[in-house]
Every structure is written in structure tokens, then in C-alpha cells.
Amino acid sequence: MGRILVTGATGTVGRHAVALLREAGAEVVTLSGRDGDLRDPATLPPLDGVTSVLLIWPFATADGAREVLRALAGRRVVYLSSAARRGWEREVERLVEEVAGEWTFLRPHAFAANALRWARQVRAGVVRAAYGAAGMPVVHERDIAAVAVRALLDAGHHGAAYALTGPETLSQADQVRIVSEVTGLPVRWEELAPDQARAALLAGGRPRGAVEEMLRAQAELVSRPVPVTSAVEEVTKAPARPFREWVREHAAAFSAVPQAASAMRAARIHEFGDASVIRADEVAIPRPGPGEVLLEVAATSFNPSEIGLRSGLLPEVFRASLPHTLGWDVSGTVVETGAGAGGLEPGDRVFGMVDGAAAEYVVAPADVLAKAPRSIPLADAAAVPVAGLTAWQAVHEHARVTPGQRVLVNGAGGGVGMFAVQLAKLAGAHVTATASPRSAAAVRRLGADDVIDYTTTPLPADVDVLLNLIPAAHEPAGQSRTTVPAGEPAGQARTTVSIAGGDGHFVMRYDPGELAALAALIDDGALTVEIAESHPLAELAQLHRRAEAGDLRGKITILMG
């Protein structure tokens, strides 16, 4: 059998190949990146007795391949190429043919392991990308390794080029659905336009050439999915492993608590002013002190009152020192705890309110957090604290809505209004809601008995309770009602939100217990969280501009993944 050299021995395919070869009784010599630079023949281990080589060339160039392959001349070489056969891969294939005694090329299509690029987004519950319909028969890396081992150990593979696939073609959205089903994490696919996906990939540091190639390939896969091949089964005599099996084996990689890096992105202001003062800074990740936890932030949400903070209005209310990280609502995963963190542990999925939530990580007092709803994506939970608590307290503590009352929710299409409609219905009220034409369908879907277009119809006067979520709106005449005006939060960001407007003005009291009650209603299916839009952190300044132009409705989440 002779000795077998495996390069890239600790990588995705290499480690499986080494294990399978040793199971078969082969003597294996390994080389990995930590052993030296494969492009330098001097770093190769002694080749005495080496008869076969699994060549995993980890570079996006063929530079150095000729010299290395000359050192391997005359031996059996199995080269891990790819179905894409990019320029450097074609050149390495040519060099292998030129110098090897025998050769076999492995040309896998998309690796199942590529799904790990979504791990952070899966934890957040929303995977945002373009071309969700792109179909590909993703292949398990262990199957690639198994084919390589047979080509190294058995006769009859010289001159073969195997196109390797999994057993079924799955769209990207299907892969995300399977990850959700297997891990038990609520995850949804959110389709991006190609330009949005391009901007997100470039902002993440991907080279422009690689981004363009990826998007082009995915666009082609929408109309022309890759066909399934039988190569894995023909060579290994075993069926190719399905994607679902791969996900089961790697479920922990999607849900495991990540190790926090040393730096993070944060949306900060260094001065007060218009939206242009918002900067995406790279700053040190904070560490939790006693009674605190460090969260990997899944999302924050946009609250229009942040425009006042950013502009420097009402400094006696906001009390924001500079530089200041924006964001109040937060949902995320606990990654580190300080002493006395109130029973929270790494891996716990939580939500609440904390200053500085518009960042990849944030430190929060443990006692201000509640366990996040289990039935919705973690990122969607960031839409609940400010708006949900405002609506809860308006309905239950200030208006004290009772069964049979007639409740008018003025401004029902906003973030608070969406929750107020549902909570008033749960309290047994007959709910009339005002909404613009673009919000009417959503408000009706959430349970409003009657929906009025406030742009054309006066507000009715024959109601018992008016929840006025538009402070400047005209209030109807009439005596037999309780008026609870409420606006978007405009108060202290840490623990309270001021509700604007005349009679019945109140300040939202931050209450983790009530937040837990909202989570229970969500998990029971009694309360729906509707996300109007979601955007990456880099687009926060644009959201501020749109809000000032009156171009936003409903709850908007800002995702960190």
C-alpha cells in the first residue's frame, strides 16, 4: 500500500480523509498549514515510501504548484479541484497530469459545510441573502473524503474526473429551512435584491471579484440548478449523505455560544446633528462586571425617538454623553457572565432594553433582561420591548380596558399600534383602528374589527377608550371615554420611555416581568410580532433619514449578522 501523504490534513475534507485512511490501515503522513507553506517544497515531510498523495491546494493561485508537484512526480495524485474549475484549479490539474504517475480529479459542487457561513444569522433567526431559489445538490465533506480514499487505495481511477454532489438539489432557502427544523431554532429566509446582497458582502470584507463570481453563479442556479450525479455512490458503494444528516452532525455549530472577538462594529455618534453624524466604528468589545452579562446582539430596533437623541434635542431627558452608541431595544445570546448574573448562562437567548444596543456586542445588567420568545426568530424579539411595553401599559394600566368596551387605536399601523390592537382584542374589546392604506391590511390581519383610513375619514366619537398614538392628531369630541395619548418613545433610553400628548400622558415603565408576559403571549400564539423591514447596521443612518421624511411604518429591526 505504501505511505500516503495528505496535504491540508486538518481542513474540512482532509481531516475526514486522514481518519478514513487510518481506519483502512494505511500509513498516513500529514501536512497542514501550521507545518509550513505548502508552496515551498522544503516544507514537505520526508517522501521516502510515499506512493500516493491527496493534494488539497488551499490557495487561489497556482503559484508554487509546479515546484511542489515536481517533488511528487511519479506518484499517484488525487487532486481536490472543484466543479467551478477556476483558473488556478485548471492550471493545477494540468500540472498534475504532467507529472503524476496516476491521477484522479475530484470536482465537488457546493459543500454542505458552506452553510456554516450563516451560523450567526441562524442564531439571530434571519438569514438575509440573494437568490434564495438557487438550487444546488450540496455534498457532505465526508463523502468527498470517502471518494478520495477509494481513489488513493484502489485501482481503476486513473484519469477519472469525478463530479461530486449530494443526493438532492436544494435551494438556499430550503437549506435554511432544514437547518431550522433540525436545530429547533426559528429561522426564516429573507430575500435580498442582488445589489443589497452585494453591498452586504462587500461591507463584510469579501473581495469584489469573489462577490461578483458568487452572485453570478447563484443567479445561474436559479434557472439552471446543478443536476445530481451518482459518482459518490458509484465509487464508495454507499449512497451520498443528505444535507439533513450533515446538519444533525453540525447542529451545535449553529447554536453554540460563540467566542467573542476583541473588536466589534457599533453605530455611534461623536457629535449631535443630522443623520450624517452616525458612524460605523470598530471598538473594543466590553466585558461584563458583577451582575452583568455580555450579549452577542442579534438585533436592535429603530425607534423614532432616537432622532431626538441623535439631534441633541432635550438633553435634559436623553443625557447622552459622547461618543454614544445608539440603540435601546435588544435581543441576543448571552456569551459571557459576570459574578451574580441572576442565573443567566452562556447560550441563553434574551431580550430587553439597554443603552448601546446598536452594536455587535453589548453589556447589560442581567436583571433588565427576560428570556426571549422561543417561537419567533431571535432578531424579531428586538421589536418587542419599547413598543410592546408601551402598548401593554396603555391598555392594561392606564386605559384599564375591559371586555365589551369600544376601543379606538389611533395610529395602529405603527410599532406601538400593532401591539395595542392585539392587546385590546385580547382584553375583550371591540377594536376600531386608524391606519393609512398601506398599513390597513396588516392592522386588519392583527385583529382590528374596523379599520378607518384616517387620511379621508374623521375619527369616531362613540368610543369608550381612545389610545392616541399620534400626538398631533385631532381628538374627537365626546365625554364617555378614557383618553390615553401615546407617541413613539421620546424619553430616557435606559429604563423609561416618555409618551407624548395631553390628557392621560404617561411614561412607560420598563418592567422585565411584563416583558416576560409578552413573551409568553407570543409563544402561546396569542400575540404576533410583525416586522415591516429589517436592515443591516450599516443602513442605520439611512433609516434615520427615511424616518424624518415620513417614509417608515411599523417596526424596523437592525440586524448584526
C-alpha atoms as one frame of an Amber mdcrd trajectory, in Angstrom:
protein
   0.000   0.000   0.000   2.871   2.375   0.751   2.679   5.583   2.709   0.068
   8.196   1.777   0.659  11.932   2.063  -2.367  14.127   2.811  -1.935  17.874
   2.458  -4.464  20.175   4.114  -4.800  17.397   6.678  -6.695  19.443   9.277
  -9.169  21.036   6.860 -12.797  20.316   6.084 -12.055  17.361   3.778  -8.514
  16.499   4.840  -9.329  15.554   8.422 -12.010  13.108   7.251  -9.651  11.617
   4.676  -6.938  11.064   7.297  -9.417   9.337   9.612 -10.778   7.083   6.853
  -7.304   6.147   5.629  -6.200   5.193   9.119  -9.379   3.144   9.569  -8.372
   1.292   6.393  -4.938   0.544   7.886  -2.955   2.969   5.728   0.193   4.705
   6.978  -0.564   8.395   6.674   1.853  11.309   6.502   0.167  14.668   7.067
   0.903  18.260   6.140  -1.167  21.246   7.207  -0.787  24.995   7.189   0.701
  25.011  10.667   3.519  22.752   9.414   4.705  25.270   6.856   3.882  26.763
   3.456   2.832  24.049   1.017   4.120  26.207  -1.840   7.667  25.633  -0.574
   8.865  22.073  -1.414  11.291  22.310   1.505   8.351  22.132   3.914   7.201
  18.755   2.569   7.765  15.877   5.002  10.193  13.091   4.004   8.729  11.367
   0.940  10.532   8.034   1.343   7.980   5.296   0.793   5.190   7.746  -0.156
   3.347   6.233  -3.125   0.136   8.295  -3.153  -0.849  11.866  -2.399  -4.135
  13.590  -1.633  -3.380  17.099  -2.836  -5.559  19.755  -1.242  -4.220  23.043
  -2.592  -5.628  25.836  -0.399  -4.503  28.811  -2.483  -6.436  30.908  -5.014
  -3.430  30.788  -7.327  -1.297  28.100  -8.942   1.921  29.878  -7.953   4.326
  27.350  -6.422   2.340  24.305  -7.568   4.834  23.310 -10.287   7.749  23.038
  -7.840   5.749  21.026  -5.326   4.372  18.665  -7.949   7.846  18.045  -9.311
   8.790  16.816  -5.851   5.803  14.446  -6.029   6.477  13.288  -9.591   5.705
   9.687 -10.493   3.310   9.096  -7.609  -0.454   8.609  -7.631  -2.029  12.052
  -7.055  -5.665  12.663  -6.176  -6.300  16.386  -6.519  -9.248  18.116  -4.836
 -10.303  20.579  -7.522 -13.874  21.940  -7.838 -16.772  21.835 -10.244 -16.201
  25.528 -10.936 -12.699  24.777 -12.285 -11.446  28.288 -11.708  -8.283  29.399
 -13.467  -5.824  28.230 -10.849  -7.637  24.915 -10.475  -7.379  24.221 -14.202
  -3.683  25.033 -14.073  -3.056  22.723 -11.118  -4.985  19.969 -12.908  -2.741
  20.449 -15.947   0.400  20.249 -13.826  -0.847  17.107 -12.075  -1.462  15.419
 -15.421   2.021  16.441 -16.494   3.998  14.972 -13.578   1.897  12.352 -11.763
   2.284   8.639 -12.402  -1.502   8.281 -11.970  -4.032  10.992 -11.326  -7.656
  11.490 -10.311  -9.541  14.764 -10.053 -12.324  15.382  -7.559 -14.672  18.147
  -8.646 -17.263  18.664  -5.898 -20.088  21.116  -6.238 -21.121  23.249  -3.236
 -20.024  21.882   0.133 -22.717  21.336   2.744 -20.242  23.000   5.123 -20.785
  26.298   3.297 -23.996  26.612   5.329 -21.833  27.480   8.335 -21.409  30.941
   6.832 -24.972  31.548   8.029 -24.273  30.486  11.627 -24.556  33.916  13.211
 -27.633  34.762  11.180 -29.179  31.418  12.143 -28.694  32.268  15.820 -30.392
  35.592  15.117 -33.190  33.798  13.272 -32.991  35.642   9.955 -30.759  34.669
   7.020 -30.631  37.528   4.532 -29.169  36.904   1.085 -29.963  36.997  -2.606
 -31.147  34.178  -4.843 -32.898  32.043  -2.261 -34.225  29.888  -5.110 -30.716
  28.987  -6.303 -30.651  25.180  -6.374 -27.609  23.039  -5.668 -27.019  19.411
  -4.604 -24.740  20.224  -1.672 -22.268  17.471  -0.829 -21.131  16.223   2.579
 -17.370  16.674   3.053 -17.115  13.147   4.387 -18.399  11.839   1.045 -15.715
  13.829  -0.769 -13.125  12.305   1.557 -14.550   8.819   1.036 -14.203   9.146
  -2.753 -10.649  10.426  -2.297  -9.735   7.432  -0.128 -11.038   4.938  -2.684
  -9.100   6.708  -5.442  -5.941   6.570  -3.290  -6.276   2.913  -2.293  -7.984
   1.184  -5.228  -7.073   0.591  -8.859  -9.164   1.817 -11.753  -9.391   5.547
 -11.012  -6.513   6.803 -13.158  -7.668   9.553 -15.496 -11.066   9.963 -13.843
 -12.599  13.350 -13.023 -15.491  12.864 -10.616 -18.256  15.472 -10.349 -19.399
  15.014  -6.759 -22.808  16.053  -5.447 -25.190  15.255  -2.655 -28.324  13.165
  -3.264 -30.800  16.038  -3.763 -30.959  19.535  -5.148 -31.896  22.100  -2.511
 -32.431  25.817  -2.837 -30.637  28.106  -0.417 -33.968  28.837   1.260 -34.589
  25.077   1.590 -31.221  24.655   3.292 -32.129  27.343   5.824 -35.489  25.661
   6.423 -33.761  22.330   7.110 -31.275  23.995   9.475 -34.241  25.459  11.366
 -36.059  22.122  11.529 -33.020  20.174  12.714 -31.676  22.692  15.243 -35.099
  23.709  16.544 -34.178  27.379  16.113 -36.851  29.515  14.440 -35.117  30.792
  11.300 -36.563  32.480   8.241 -35.042  33.318   4.875 -35.249  36.982   3.877
 -34.671  37.618   0.193 -32.356  40.484  -0.710 -32.067  42.202  -4.047 -28.698
  41.438  -5.680 -27.483  45.000  -5.092 -28.322  44.723  -1.390 -26.530  41.384
  -1.118 -23.511  42.771  -2.961 -23.277  45.726  -0.587 -23.576  43.464   2.476
 -20.877  41.070   1.236 -18.502  43.901   0.377 -19.136  45.538   3.759 -18.199
  42.211   5.353 -14.774  42.350   3.736 -15.284  39.946   0.820 -13.122  40.728
  -2.256 -15.169  42.330  -5.018 -14.138  39.699  -7.586 -15.237  36.860  -5.317
 -18.541  38.608  -4.577 -19.323  39.113  -8.254 -18.468  35.487  -9.064 -20.657
  34.219  -6.205 -23.684  36.292  -7.218 -23.291  35.384 -10.886 -23.148  31.679
 -10.044 -26.174  31.902  -7.757 -28.181  33.738 -10.414 -27.451  30.942 -12.882
 -28.503  28.319 -10.334 -31.982  29.832 -10.086 -32.772  28.927 -13.694 -30.342
  26.036 -14.123 -29.865  24.040 -10.910 -26.919  21.636 -10.839 -28.028  18.064
 -11.627 -27.407  15.306  -9.093 -24.639  12.838 -10.025 -24.161   9.254  -8.900
 -20.368   9.475  -8.581 -20.262   9.215  -4.780 -22.302   6.018  -4.729 -20.500
   4.505  -7.726 -17.066   4.999  -6.164 -17.798   4.356  -2.481 -20.624   1.806
  -2.916 -22.675   3.810  -0.418 -25.345   6.446  -1.081 -24.412  10.092  -0.735
 -25.315  11.572   2.626 -28.254  14.019   2.648 -27.920  17.605   3.820 -30.190
  16.911   6.776 -27.657  14.372   8.094 -24.872  16.931   7.770 -26.941  19.479
   9.743 -27.603  16.949  12.526 -23.859  16.373  12.848 -23.124  20.113  12.952
 -26.166  21.422  14.852 -24.006  22.656  17.720 -22.025  24.872  15.347 -25.182
  26.855  14.593 -26.424  27.249  18.161 -23.198  27.108  20.194 -22.123  30.167
  22.151 -19.504  31.930  20.041 -16.186  33.111  21.355 -16.285  36.897  21.380
 -13.534  38.533  19.354 -11.598  41.541  20.620 -13.313  44.164  18.454 -16.817
  44.831  17.194 -18.831  47.187  14.995 -21.007  49.788  16.679 -23.219  52.607
  15.346 -22.053  55.682  17.258 -22.365  59.447  17.223 -19.429  61.664  18.175
 -21.463  64.861  17.890 -25.115  65.829  17.700 -26.583  66.659  14.315 -28.287
  65.217  11.266 -28.084  61.571  10.203 -24.605  62.051   8.753 -23.157  62.064
  12.300 -23.881  58.316  12.637 -20.664  56.352  12.149 -19.920  52.656  11.973
 -16.980  52.418  14.379 -14.789  49.489  15.285 -14.407  49.468  19.051 -13.268
  47.108  21.769 -15.791  44.572  22.987 -16.757  45.389  26.597 -16.576  42.814
  29.369 -19.333  42.196  31.925 -18.888  43.201  35.550 -20.737  41.911  38.613
 -24.415  41.351  37.865 -23.896  41.877  34.141 -23.818  39.735  31.007 -22.238
  40.166  27.597 -24.660  39.620  24.710 -23.933  38.722  21.114 -26.566  41.047
  19.676 -28.961  39.509  17.180 -30.802  42.766  16.530 -31.911  46.089  17.842
 -34.903  48.010  16.541 -35.365  51.510  15.251 -37.314  53.885  17.491 -38.056
  57.353  16.044 -37.214  58.943  19.386 -33.568  58.183  18.638 -33.751  61.023
  16.132 -34.177  63.367  19.096 -31.198  61.867  20.882 -29.023  62.000  17.749
 -30.045  65.610  17.079 -29.228  66.759  20.615 -32.832  67.696  21.414 -33.997
  67.629  25.039 -30.546  66.947  26.509 -32.061  67.089  29.989 -34.101  64.000
  29.037 -31.643  61.975  26.970 -28.463  62.761  28.910 -26.271  61.134  26.241
 -22.534  61.579  26.692 -20.367  61.447  23.583 -19.330  59.320  21.839 -22.635
  57.493  22.224 -23.702  54.122  20.815 -27.287  54.187  19.563 -29.960  51.569
  20.168 -32.238  50.653  23.095 -34.219  47.518  22.192 -32.043  44.423  22.120
 -32.271  40.695  21.532 -29.286  38.409  21.669 -27.407  35.439  23.081 -25.517
  35.503  26.367 -21.839  34.802  25.668 -20.227  35.745  28.986 -21.434  36.412
  32.523 -20.124  38.412  35.417 -20.433  37.333  39.033 -24.016  37.213  40.279
 -25.640  37.311  36.846 -29.018  36.203  38.171 -28.995  32.684  36.810 -28.309
  33.617  33.197 -25.790  31.387  31.447 -23.895  31.432  28.149 -26.232  30.313
  25.410 -29.375  31.853  26.923 -31.449  33.791  24.378 -32.740  37.021  25.920
 -34.275  40.392  25.095 -34.835  43.703  26.814 -33.729  47.339  26.827 -30.192
  48.606  27.245 -28.218  51.624  26.077 -25.878  50.960  23.171 -27.738  48.057
  21.560 -26.769  49.067  18.002 -23.562  47.067  18.203 -22.424  43.503  17.650
 -21.969  43.019  21.416 -23.359  44.858  24.409 -23.072  44.538  28.192 -26.398
  44.545  30.024 -27.453  44.237  33.660 -28.788  40.704  33.984 -31.880  41.851
  35.863 -33.164  44.009  32.973 -33.358  41.039  30.601 -36.063  38.440  30.012
 -35.895  35.117  28.206 -36.714  35.708  24.546 -39.761  34.066  22.960 -38.867
  30.624  21.651 -41.340  30.581  18.774 -40.056  33.522  16.731 -36.633  34.387
  15.306 -34.423  35.898  17.988 -33.878  39.020  15.886 -37.641  39.630  15.717
 -37.793  39.754  19.521 -35.922  43.085  19.358 -39.134  44.634  18.020 -40.973
  43.989  21.280 -39.567  45.815  24.347 -40.249  49.523  23.743 -43.337  49.123
  21.567 -44.771  46.098  23.369 -44.401  47.507  26.869 -45.821  50.863  25.800
 -48.890  49.131  24.377 -49.217  46.791  27.388 -49.203  49.629  29.886 -51.509
  51.788  27.765 -54.097  49.001  27.515 -53.826  47.378  30.950 -52.542  50.021
  33.381 -53.764  53.361  32.069 -56.866  52.684  29.972 -57.710  49.530  32.003
 -59.572  48.079  29.017 -62.366  45.637  29.945 -64.430  43.190  27.875 -67.063
  44.802  25.674 -65.527  48.267  25.626 -65.177  50.117  22.347 -61.502  50.992
  21.856 -60.145  53.277  19.154 -56.437  52.829  18.386 -55.381  55.955  16.550
 -52.178  55.260  14.619 -52.494  51.487  14.630 -50.003  50.980  11.793 -47.027
  51.995  13.934 -44.900  49.788  16.144 -46.866  50.513  19.333 -50.184  50.422
  17.485 -49.666  46.916  16.139 -49.304  45.616  19.698 -52.082  47.825  21.090
 -54.629  46.437  18.628 -53.823  42.872  19.633 -53.700  43.514  23.375 -57.015
  45.381  23.326 -58.601  42.472  21.439 -57.152  40.011  23.960 -58.760  42.132
  26.687 -62.143  41.541  25.033 -62.639  44.955  23.443 -64.234  45.839  20.125
 -61.280  47.498  18.364 -61.514  50.213  15.755 -58.172  51.170  14.291 -56.981
  54.038  12.137 -54.300  53.300   9.578 -53.038  54.538   6.261 -53.959  52.497
   3.180 -50.537  50.836   3.150 -50.965  49.658   6.779 -54.643  48.722   6.684
 -54.196  45.080   5.662 -51.649  44.423   8.415 -53.827  46.075  11.067 -56.888
  44.071   9.972 -54.790  40.868   9.985 -53.841  41.541  13.609 -57.479  41.561
  14.689 -58.949  45.035  14.340 -62.724  44.804  13.975 -62.941  48.013  11.934
 -60.198  49.897  10.093 -60.561  53.588   9.231 -58.436  55.427   6.693 -57.502
  58.454   8.790 -56.435  60.362   5.647 -60.075  60.530   4.469 -62.351  59.738
   7.433 -62.843  61.648  10.718 -62.253  59.759  13.945 -65.406  58.341  15.502
 -66.626  59.885  18.769 -68.665  56.958  20.118 -65.823  55.066  21.800 -65.053
  54.257  25.433 -61.274  54.369  25.108 -59.051  56.289  22.746 -55.463  55.132
  22.537 -53.985  58.074  20.722 -50.644  57.106  19.229 -50.441  60.217  17.056
 -49.859  63.120  19.455 -50.783  65.822  16.966 -53.953  64.112  15.828 -57.317
  65.776  16.343 -59.232  64.134  19.174 -62.940  63.537  18.695 -65.470  65.195
  20.942 -67.354  63.149  23.462 -67.491  62.510  27.174 -67.836  58.748  27.638
 -64.313  57.691  27.039 -60.879  57.353  28.638 -58.175  59.074  26.604 -54.673
  57.597  26.724 -52.459  59.543  24.317 -49.232  57.829  23.434 -46.465  58.502
  20.943 -43.240  56.873  19.953 -40.757  56.794  22.842 -39.061  60.082  23.477
 -37.648  59.794  26.956 -34.862  58.310  28.989 -33.432  55.472  26.965 -32.241
  53.310  29.828 -35.397  52.428  31.677 -38.271  54.701  30.670 -39.964  55.929
  27.539 -41.976  59.136  27.624 -45.382  59.039  25.957 -46.250  62.355  24.388
 -49.559  64.149  24.282 -52.249  65.827  26.509 -54.711  64.144  28.916 -53.527
  60.833  30.224 -49.900  61.394  29.320 -47.755  58.658  30.869 -44.185  57.455
  30.924 -43.556  53.837  30.029 -42.098  51.993  32.998 -39.551  49.386  31.949
 -40.610  46.098  33.515 -38.856  42.781  32.681 -41.770  40.911  34.281 -44.227
  42.432  31.832 -41.764  41.710  29.044 -41.777  38.056  30.101 -45.581  38.132
  29.974 -45.424  39.440  26.417 -43.001  36.637  25.532 -45.445  34.080  26.928
 -48.268  35.511  24.806 -46.041  35.309  21.737 -45.127  31.683  22.442 -48.784
  30.839  23.045 -49.646  32.220  19.615 -51.828  34.937  21.086 -49.575  37.832
  20.083 -47.985  38.307  16.667 -44.745  40.203  16.072 -44.833  41.843  12.656
 -41.573  43.125  11.196 -42.153  45.718   8.500 -38.498  45.827   7.391 -35.090
  44.641   8.537 -31.751  46.187   7.629 -28.073  45.742   8.438 -26.335  48.020
  10.912 -24.620  49.893   8.078 -28.012  51.272   6.934 -28.990  52.874  10.245
 -28.244  56.425   9.070 -30.444  55.855   6.027 -33.296  54.729   8.299 -32.969
  57.950  10.288 -33.295  59.948   7.074 -36.320  57.957   5.935 -37.996  58.379
   9.317 -37.508  62.140   9.179 -39.082  62.106   5.710 -42.084  60.131   6.991
 -41.161  57.080   4.948 -41.265  54.399   7.676 -44.111  52.377   9.154 -44.333
  49.522  11.618 -41.386  48.028  13.451 -37.971  48.071  11.812 -35.209  45.772
  13.044 -31.487  46.331  12.589 -29.593  43.061  12.238 -25.988  42.496  13.284
 -25.348  39.341  11.231
